Amino acid sequence: MIEEQVVLVDPQGRELGLQEKMQAHRDGALHLAFSVLLFRETDNGREFLMQQRAQGKYHSGGLWTNTCCSHPRQGESMEQAGIRRLGEEMGISGVSQLEDIATFLYRAELDNQLVEHELDHILVACVSELGIEPNSSEVMGYRWWPQAELEQAVDSAPEQFTAWFPQVLARTLVR
C-alpha cells in the first residue's frame, strides 16, 4: 500500500512540499484539507447531510461532522478531491460539481496525540436525490440534519462534533 501524503503549505496556501499523513498529524504541520458539506432544500427548510465518523478512525471517532473531509493529493484540485472522497467515504457518486465557498486556518489538539493544523477549503453543493452507501470503515452513521436543529446542537453540545465542524457550519451559513 502506498503511504498517503498531505500537501504542506504556508498560511497563504503556498505549497511547501509533501509529508506522510500520520507524521504531519503527529508534528502538527500545516497542510491542505477540505470539508464537503452537502445540503438540500425541503418544504421545512435547509437540511445538511452529516456523517458520524467511524470509531476506528485515526482521530475524532464517533463524532459528527460534515458530509466528508480529507486532504487533496498533489496536483489534484479541491473539487476533484472532494468528489473522490464523497465516493470513498459516503458511497455518493451523483455529485458532479462542488463550490469552494471559503477557506480557514485552524489548529486543534485531538485524541491519540494528534494535531489537526489545516488550511481547510469548504466545498458545498445543493443536492436533491442522492444514493448513499457509506464505507463502514469511515462512517458509522449519517443523517439529514435540519439547519435549526444542527445550529442548536452545535451550540449546546459542541463535544458531539469534530473540532473543525463549527467553523465549517458558520462559514456555510453566512453565504
C-alpha positions in Angstrom: 0.0 0.0 0.0 1.3 3.5 -0.9 1.6 5.8 2.1 -0.8 8.7 2.0 0.8 12.1 1.8 -0.5 15.6 2.6 0.5 18.8 0.8 2.3 21.1 3.3 1.6 24.8 2.9 2.3 28.2 4.4 -0.6 30.2 5.9 -1.2 31.8 2.5 -1.7 28.4 0.9 1.7 28.3 -1.0 2.9 24.7 -1.4 6.0 23.8 0.6 6.2 20.1 -0.1 4.7 16.7 1.0 4.7 14.8 4.2 3.3 11.4 5.2 -0.2 12.0 6.6 0.2 10.5 10.0 3.6 12.2 10.6 2.1 15.5 9.6 -0.7 15.0 12.2 1.8 14.0 14.9 4.0 17.0 14.1 1.1 19.5 13.7 2.4 20.5 10.3 0.2 22.9 8.4 -1.3 21.2 5.4 -4.2 21.5 2.9 -7.6 20.0 3.6 -11.2 20.2 2.5 -14.6 19.8 4.1 -17.5 18.9 1.9 -21.0 19.8 3.2 -23.9 18.8 1.1 -27.4 20.3 1.7 -30.9 20.1 0.3 -33.8 22.4 0.4 -37.0 21.0 1.8 -40.5 22.3 2.5 -39.3 22.7 6.1 -36.1 24.5 5.2 -32.5 23.5 4.6 -31.0 20.2 5.8 -27.4 19.2 5.9 -26.0 15.7 5.2 -23.9 14.9 8.2 -21.8 11.8 9.0 -20.8 10.3 12.2 -17.1 9.2 12.0 -16.4 5.5 12.5 -15.0 4.7 15.9 -11.9 3.2 14.3 -10.8 6.5 12.5 -7.3 7.7 13.4 -8.9 10.6 15.3 -12.3 12.0 16.3 -14.0 8.6 16.1 -17.7 8.7 16.9 -18.0 12.5 16.4 -20.5 14.1 14.0 -19.1 16.2 11.1 -19.7 17.5 7.6 -20.6 15.1 4.8 -16.9 14.1 4.2 -13.5 15.6 4.6 -9.9 14.8 3.7 -6.8 16.1 2.0 -6.2 16.7 -1.7 -3.4 14.8 -3.4 -0.6 16.7 -5.0 -1.8 18.0 -8.4 -5.5 17.3 -7.5 -8.0 20.2 -7.4 -10.1 20.7 -4.3 -13.2 19.9 -6.3 -11.7 16.6 -7.7 -10.6 15.6 -4.2 -14.0 16.4 -2.7 -15.8 14.3 -5.4 -13.3 11.5 -4.9 -13.9 11.4 -1.1 -17.7 11.6 -1.4 -17.4 8.3 -3.2 -14.8 6.7 -0.9 -16.4 7.7 2.4 -20.1 8.0 1.7 -20.6 6.0 -1.5 -22.0 9.0 -3.2 -21.4 9.2 -7.0 -24.2 11.6 -8.1 -22.4 14.9 -7.3 -20.6 16.4 -10.3 -19.8 19.9 -9.0 -18.8 21.4 -5.7 -18.4 25.1 -4.9 -15.4 26.3 -2.9 -17.0 28.9 -0.7 -14.4 29.7 2.0 -11.0 28.8 3.4 -10.0 29.0 7.0 -6.9 28.1 9.1 -7.2 26.2 12.3 -5.2 24.2 14.7 -6.7 21.7 17.2 -5.2 19.2 19.6 -7.0 15.9 19.1 -7.2 12.5 20.6 -4.4 9.9 20.0 -1.8 12.7 20.5 -2.6 14.1 17.0 -2.9 17.7 15.9 -5.0 19.0 13.1 -3.3 22.1 11.6 -5.1 22.7 8.3 -5.8 25.3 5.7 -9.3 24.0 5.1 -11.4 24.7 2.0 -15.2 24.4 2.4 -16.8 22.7 -0.6 -20.6 22.8 -0.8 -23.4 21.6 -3.2 -27.1 21.7 -3.1 -28.4 18.2 -4.0 -31.8 16.5 -4.4 -31.9 12.7 -5.0 -28.8 11.0 -3.7 -27.7 7.4 -3.3 -25.7 7.0 -0.1 -23.8 3.8 0.7 -21.3 4.7 3.4 -18.0 2.9 3.8 -18.2 1.3 7.3 -14.5 1.8 8.0 -15.0 5.5 7.5 -18.6 6.2 8.7 -20.7 4.7 11.5 -23.8 6.7 10.7 -25.3 9.6 8.8 -28.4 11.7 8.7 -30.0 14.7 7.1 -29.9 17.3 9.9 -32.4 20.3 9.7 -30.4 23.6 9.9 -32.1 25.0 13.1 -31.6 21.7 14.9 -28.0 21.5 13.8 -27.2 25.0 14.9 -28.8 24.3 18.3 -26.8 21.1 18.7 -23.5 22.7 17.9 -24.2 25.5 20.4 -25.5 23.2 23.2 -23.2 20.2 22.8 -20.1 21.1 20.8 -18.3 18.0 22.1 -20.5 15.8 19.8 -18.8 17.4 16.8 -15.3 17.4 15.2 -13.0 20.4 16.1 -13.4 21.9 12.6 -17.1 21.5 12.0 -18.4 24.6 13.9 -16.3 26.8 11.7 -17.4 24.9 8.6 -21.1 25.4 9.5 -20.6 29.1 10.5 -18.9 29.9 7.2 -21.5 28.0 5.2 -24.5 29.8 6.9 -23.1 33.2 6.1 -23.1 32.7 2.3 
